[in-house]
Amino acid sequence: SQDGIVWTKQYGDVALYGFSDVVYGAGMFVAVGNDGLIVTSFDGANGVERDSGTSKPLNAVAYGNGVFVAAGDDGTICTSADGIHWQVRNSMTSEDIGGVGFGGNTFVVVGEDGFIATSTDGATWTRRTSGSTKNLTDISYGDGAYAVVGRSTAQSNGVILVSTDAINWYLQTPSAEVYNLNSVVYHTDRFIAVGDDGCVLTGVPPEVGDTIPPTPNPPVWSQPPTSLGASSITMTCGAAFDVNDVEYYFDEISGNPGGTDSGWQNSRSYTDYGLQAGTTYEYRVRVRDKSPNNNATSYSETRSATPVVPIQPILSVNPTSLFDSVVQGNVGDIINFNVWNSGNGTLNYTVAHDSAWLIVSPVNGSSTGESDTIGVRCNAISLTQGGYTGTVTVTASGATGSPRSVYVYLTVEAPPQVATPKIEGSTTGTYTDTVPYHMAAVTCSTPESIIRYTLDGTTPTTSSDAWSDGMHLWIDTPCTVKAKAWRTGWQASEVAVRTFVIRVAGFRVFSTGDNGYGQLGVGDTDDRTTFARVRSLANAVAVTAGAETSFAVLDDGTARAWGGDWYGQLGTWGETDDQPEPVQVSFLSNAEQISLATGWGGTEVVCRRTNGTVAGWGRNAFYELGLGDTEPRETPVTVGGLDDVVDVALIVDGGYAVLENGNVKAWGNNDVGQLALGENDTRPQPVHHPALASVQCISANGNHALALCQDGSCWAWGSNT
């Protein structure tokens, strides 16, 4: 319709689709109805049915803050940012929802049994206390105020609730008879509500500038002060009305012992406890509204009562409503109510409850006037998220007022989720490194969480390896690391996944066997019966292994050493401790070949450089380094008299160098003729070997040596036992 008077039927058979509400927003109409029906239209004439994600009847729809919100039976709430794609949300209830509205930057849904919930984004909802148990059917907003209407099974028993913040709700009682109400709208300056039998009601929003006290003024007694036993008097004021809701003040004016004013309260009823039997107490009551001005009536007429001693026990319970909010999977703290005998004699009582999630203690007791505390705990370990109501019943046989009920209202909240762990500073992605290994750290920002991880790409479980503070993951081959964190009472974290790519140039080096001095280079001194990768070693082009010491030459001409170092044979400046993983040889460059003397654990070392020179270091007790003295060297020192060297080899106390022209030079201890020079004079420095020529390469071990000549012949000398 263009004018609201003449209407044209659109989109097929309306009865077939069963539409229940329509709203306009974001340039389109959105209509909802039976079986989760949602239809959108840009012109009101041509519509497209959308997937709501539910088959529940949808009763109402609203638009605000760029979001459509549809609601219906069994607490169903659906939201959409574009009217086309819809998502079902958690409404915190299973009650049927009859109305949804938007105003004051807030969505409000209303439904059965006085259900009201609010949300600013349509996704997260907070349940509010309405103060009503009737079925709420519609919600409207205007001039900074909200109005909710509803109905019950009785014809003349409708309800109107108002609020200025959508949190605190107040019952309104109009002067006219209230039939069951079905809908409410705001127009110009007032709310208009309609209901059964043609009922139409109007009202203005609650006013901040209200200056009129509630009516009637003065208030009247609904139940004048009446003795409730030997020590208490109860009373009720007649209902008072104001557009901004009201509160009551009961004033005890006799001044007799124990008499107490109520203070301002929402309830029309008040019981004054701790009074003296046989003493008369006087009371009056006044009412004020909840506007900023707190306009108050004058006092009612004064009425009196005298506590009398009853002839039997009276069961008294307070409070009669308990509220708790517990995270799913946990047990709440103790909340209490009190039981006492406000009559004569002894009150013997029992305490029972109707819900498995309630824990009550004690379950029985007795009172002659003293107050007993009953503790209640809410067990949410097996409960799902949502609202629950349980009843605790106190029964005292033969007592007035028995049984009495205490209602427990529980909200089960979702447990928080542990933060996703970070592997090397991130929860996902690929980490690439060009070093031979990477020390990766895993962290989680949630305190008291336990991180578990895997290195084979499988998802961690509670039995996977646990991370501890200060540790690192040693990663020297490509792998996928996954981590997940747990904390008691929390949801487990999402899984962090990082792929590590180790791209190392040159050869990888592996070792096995005896490892008493760390000579395997794997970071410890445990022997190995299978191959283990040497740590911290990249770009190796040549390796040399001694009994307790090992070396590697890298492609950049530097060298790495590991193992025993008691004579400084590792060549590290200022350091003679054994090294279980590779360290750089100090002051050495252009390295090409390293040779060890094997008879004494490899404590003497020589290195042939790419320029044909030779450096030596380590033990030097018998001139075995060819330096002209017997002083040990902790770092490489160039051996004099050696140039154009193409191969080197050491025996126990001496050495040999093959020159480019095929000649050989020898040095070191010769006490038994082991240098094969034809006599047994020791050679502190390299000398020409007269018996060897046209040599291609040389090899030595212990106290014997072999020379391979260019013509293919091989010569041997030295120890032969």
Secondary structure as the mmCIF struct_conf table of DSSP 4:
data_model
#
loop_
_struct_conf.conf_type_id
_struct_conf.id
_struct_conf.beg_label_comp_id
_struct_conf.beg_label_asym_id
_struct_conf.beg_label_seq_id
_struct_conf.end_label_comp_id
_struct_conf.end_label_asym_id
_struct_conf.end_label_seq_id
BEND BEND1 ASP A 3 VAL A 6
BEND BEND2 TYR A 11 GLY A 12
HELX_RH_AL_P HELX_RH_AL_P1 VAL A 14 TYR A 17
TURN_TY1_P TURN_TY1_P1 GLY A 18 GLY A 18
STRN STRN1 PHE A 19 GLY A 25
TURN_TY1_P TURN_TY1_P2 ALA A 26 GLY A 27
STRN STRN2 MET A 28 GLY A 33
HELX_RH_3T_P HELX_RH_3T_P1 ASN A 34 GLY A 36
STRN STRN3 ILE A 38 SER A 41
BEND BEND3 PHE A 42 ASN A 46
STRN STRN4 GLY A 47 ARG A 50
BEND BEND4 GLY A 53 GLY A 53
BEND BEND5 LYS A 56 LYS A 56
HELX_LH_PP_P HELX_LH_PP_P1 PRO A 57 PRO A 57
STRN STRN5 LEU A 58 GLY A 64
TURN_TY1_P TURN_TY1_P3 ASN A 65 GLY A 66
STRN STRN6 VAL A 67 GLY A 72
HELX_RH_3T_P HELX_RH_3T_P2 ASP A 73 GLY A 75
STRN STRN7 ILE A 77 SER A 80
BEND BEND6 ALA A 81 HIS A 85
STRN STRN8 GLN A 87 ARG A 89
BEND BEND7 MET A 92 MET A 92
BEND BEND8 GLU A 95 GLU A 95
HELX_LH_PP_P HELX_LH_PP_P2 ASP A 96 ASP A 96
STRN STRN9 ILE A 97 GLY A 103
TURN_TY1_P TURN_TY1_P4 GLY A 104 ASN A 105
STRN STRN10 THR A 106 GLY A 111
HELX_RH_3T_P HELX_RH_3T_P3 GLU A 112 GLY A 114
STRN STRN11 ILE A 116 SER A 119
BEND BEND9 THR A 120 THR A 124
STRN STRN12 THR A 126 ARG A 128
BEND BEND10 GLY A 131 GLY A 131
BEND BEND11 LYS A 134 LYS A 134
STRN STRN13 ASN A 135 GLY A 142
TURN_TY1_P TURN_TY1_P5 ASP A 143 GLY A 144
STRN STRN14 ALA A 145 ARG A 151
BEND BEND12 THR A 153 ALA A 154
TURN_TY1_P TURN_TY1_P6 GLN A 155 SER A 156
STRN STRN15 VAL A 159 SER A 163
BEND BEND13 THR A 164 ASN A 168
STRN STRN16 TYR A 170 GLN A 172
BEND BEND14 SER A 175 ALA A 176
STRN STRN17 LEU A 181 HIS A 187
TURN_TY1_P TURN_TY1_P7 THR A 188 ASP A 189
STRN STRN18 ARG A 190 GLY A 195
HELX_RH_3T_P HELX_RH_3T_P4 ASP A 196 GLY A 198
STRN STRN19 VAL A 200 GLY A 203
HELX_LH_PP_P HELX_LH_PP_P3 VAL A 204 GLU A 207
TURN_TY1_P TURN_TY1_P8 VAL A 208 GLY A 209
STRN STRN20 THR A 215 THR A 215
BEND BEND15 PRO A 216 PRO A 218
STRN STRN21 TRP A 221 SER A 227
BEND BEND16 GLY A 229 SER A 231
STRN STRN22 ILE A 233 CYS A 237
HELX_LH_PP_P HELX_LH_PP_P4 GLY A 238 ALA A 239
STRN STRN23 PHE A 241 PHE A 241
TURN_TY1_P TURN_TY1_P9 VAL A 243 ASN A 244
STRN STRN24 VAL A 246 GLU A 252
BEND BEND17 SER A 254 SER A 254
TURN_TY1_P TURN_TY1_P10 PRO A 257 GLY A 258
BEND BEND18 TRP A 264 TRP A 264
STRN STRN25 GLN A 265 GLN A 265
BEND BEND19 ASN A 266 ASN A 266
BEND BEND20 ARG A 268 ARG A 268
STRN STRN26 SER A 269 ASP A 272
BEND BEND21 GLY A 274 GLY A 274
HELX_LH_PP_P HELX_LH_PP_P5 LEU A 275 GLN A 276
TURN_TY1_P TURN_TY1_P11 ALA A 277 GLY A 278
STRN STRN27 TYR A 281 ASP A 289
BEND BEND22 LYS A 290 SER A 291
TURN_TY1_P TURN_TY1_P12 PRO A 292 ASN A 293
STRN STRN28 ALA A 296 ALA A 296
HELX_LH_PP_P HELX_LH_PP_P6 THR A 297 TYR A 299
STRN STRN29 ARG A 303 ALA A 305
BEND BEND23 ILE A 311 GLN A 312
STRN STRN30 ILE A 314 ILE A 314
STRN STRN31 LEU A 315 ASN A 318
BEND BEND24 THR A 320 THR A 320
STRN STRN32 SER A 321 VAL A 327
TURN_TY1_P TURN_TY1_P13 GLN A 328 GLY A 329
BEND BEND25 ASN A 330 ASN A 330
STRN STRN33 VAL A 331 VAL A 331
HELX_LH_PP_P HELX_LH_PP_P7 GLY A 332 ILE A 334
STRN STRN34 ILE A 335 ASN A 341
BEND BEND26 GLY A 343 GLY A 345
STRN STRN35 LEU A 347 HIS A 353
BEND BEND27 ASP A 354 ASP A 354
TURN_TY1_P TURN_TY1_P14 ALA A 356 TRP A 357
STRN STRN36 LEU A 358 SER A 361
BEND BEND28 VAL A 363 VAL A 363
STRN STRN37 ASN A 364 SER A 367
BEND BEND29 THR A 368 GLY A 369
HELX_LH_PP_P HELX_LH_PP_P8 GLU A 370 GLU A 370
STRN STRN38 SER A 371 CYS A 378
STRN STRN39 ASN A 379 ASN A 379
BEND BEND30 ILE A 381 SER A 382
HELX_LH_PP_P HELX_LH_PP_P9 LEU A 383 THR A 384
BEND BEND31 GLN A 385 GLN A 385
STRN STRN40 GLY A 386 THR A 395
TURN_TY1_P TURN_TY1_P15 SER A 397 GLY A 398
STRN STRN41 THR A 400 THR A 400
TURN_TY1_P TURN_TY1_P16 GLY A 401 GLY A 401
BEND BEND32 PRO A 403 PRO A 403
STRN STRN42 ARG A 404 GLU A 413
HELX_LH_PP_P HELX_LH_PP_P10 ALA A 414 PRO A 416
STRN STRN43 GLN A 417 GLN A 417
HELX_LH_PP_P HELX_LH_PP_P11 VAL A 418 PRO A 421
STRN STRN44 LYS A 422 ILE A 423
TURN_TY1_P TURN_TY1_P17 GLU A 424 GLY A 425
STRN STRN45 SER A 426 SER A 426
BEND BEND33 THR A 427 GLY A 429
STRN STRN46 THR A 430 ASP A 433
BEND BEND34 VAL A 435 PRO A 436
STRN STRN47 HIS A 438 ALA A 440
STRN STRN48 VAL A 442 THR A 443
BEND BEND35 SER A 445 THR A 446
TURN_TY1_P TURN_TY1_P18 PRO A 447 GLU A 448
STRN STRN49 ILE A 450 THR A 454
BEND BEND36 LEU A 455 LEU A 455
STRN STRN50 ASP A 456 ASP A 456
BEND BEND37 GLY A 457 GLY A 457
HELX_LH_PP_P HELX_LH_PP_P12 THR A 458 PRO A 460
TURN_TY1_P TURN_TY1_P19 THR A 462 SER A 463
BEND BEND38 SER A 464 SER A 464
STRN STRN51 ASP A 465 ALA A 466
HELX_LH_PP_P HELX_LH_PP_P13 TRP A 467 TRP A 467
TURN_TY1_P TURN_TY1_P20 ASP A 469 GLY A 470
STRN STRN52 LEU A 473 ILE A 475
BEND BEND39 THR A 477 THR A 477
STRN STRN53 CYS A 479 TRP A 486
TURN_TY1_P TURN_TY1_P21 THR A 488 GLY A 489
BEND BEND40 TRP A 490 TRP A 490
STRN STRN54 GLN A 491 GLN A 491
HELX_LH_PP_P HELX_LH_PP_P14 ALA A 492 VAL A 495
STRN STRN55 ALA A 496 ILE A 502
BEND BEND41 GLY A 506 GLY A 506
STRN STRN56 PHE A 507 PHE A 507
STRN STRN57 PHE A 510 GLY A 513
TURN_TY1_P TURN_TY1_P22 GLY A 516 TYR A 517
BEND BEND42 GLY A 518 GLY A 518
TURN_TY1_P TURN_TY1_P23 GLN A 519 LEU A 520
BEND BEND43 VAL A 522 ASP A 524
STRN STRN58 ARG A 528 ARG A 533
HELX_LH_PP_P HELX_LH_PP_P15 VAL A 534 VAL A 534
TURN_TY1_P TURN_TY1_P24 ARG A 535 SER A 536
BEND BEND44 ASN A 539 ASN A 539
STRN STRN59 ALA A 540 ALA A 545
BEND BEND45 ALA A 547 GLU A 548
STRN STRN60 THR A 549 LEU A 554
TURN_TY1_P TURN_TY1_P25 ASP A 555 ASP A 556
BEND BEND46 GLY A 557 GLY A 557
STRN STRN61 ALA A 559 GLY A 563
TURN_TY1_P TURN_TY1_P26 TRP A 566 TYR A 567
BEND BEND47 GLY A 568 GLY A 568
TURN_TY1_P TURN_TY1_P27 GLN A 569 LEU A 570
TURN_TY1_P TURN_TY1_P28 TRP A 573 GLY A 574
BEND BEND48 ASP A 577 ASP A 577
STRN STRN62 GLN A 579 GLN A 584
HELX_LH_PP_P HELX_LH_PP_P16 VAL A 585 VAL A 585
TURN_TY1_P TURN_TY1_P29 SER A 586 PHE A 587
BEND BEND49 ASN A 590 ASN A 590
STRN STRN63 ALA A 591 LEU A 596
TURN_TY1_P TURN_TY1_P30 THR A 598 GLY A 601
BEND BEND50 GLY A 602 GLY A 602
STRN STRN64 GLU A 604 ARG A 609
TURN_TY1_P TURN_TY1_P31 THR A 610 ASN A 611
BEND BEND51 GLY A 612 GLY A 612
STRN STRN65 VAL A 614 GLY A 618
TURN_TY1_P TURN_TY1_P32 ALA A 621 PHE A 622
BEND BEND52 TYR A 623 TYR A 623
TURN_TY1_P TURN_TY1_P33 GLU A 624 LEU A 625
BEND BEND53 LEU A 627 ASP A 629
STRN STRN66 ARG A 633 THR A 638
HELX_LH_PP_P HELX_LH_PP_P17 VAL A 639 VAL A 639
TURN_TY1_P TURN_TY1_P34 GLY A 640 GLY A 641
BEND BEND54 ASP A 644 ASP A 644
STRN STRN67 VAL A 645 LEU A 650
BEND BEND55 VAL A 652 ASP A 653
STRN STRN68 GLY A 654 LEU A 659
TURN_TY1_P TURN_TY1_P35 GLU A 660 ASN A 661
BEND BEND56 GLY A 662 GLY A 662
STRN STRN69 VAL A 664 GLY A 668
TURN_TY1_P TURN_TY1_P36 ASP A 671 VAL A 672
BEND BEND57 GLY A 673 GLY A 673
TURN_TY1_P TURN_TY1_P37 GLN A 674 LEU A 675
BEND BEND58 LEU A 677 GLU A 679
STRN STRN70 ARG A 683 HIS A 688
TURN_TY1_P TURN_TY1_P38 PRO A 690 ALA A 691
BEND BEND59 SER A 694 SER A 694
STRN STRN71 VAL A 695 ASN A 701
TURN_TY1_P TURN_TY1_P39 GLY A 702 ASN A 703
STRN STRN72 HIS A 704 CYS A 709
TURN_TY1_P TURN_TY1_P40 GLN A 710 ASP A 711
BEND BEND60 GLY A 712 GLY A 712
STRN STRN73 CYS A 714 GLY A 718
#
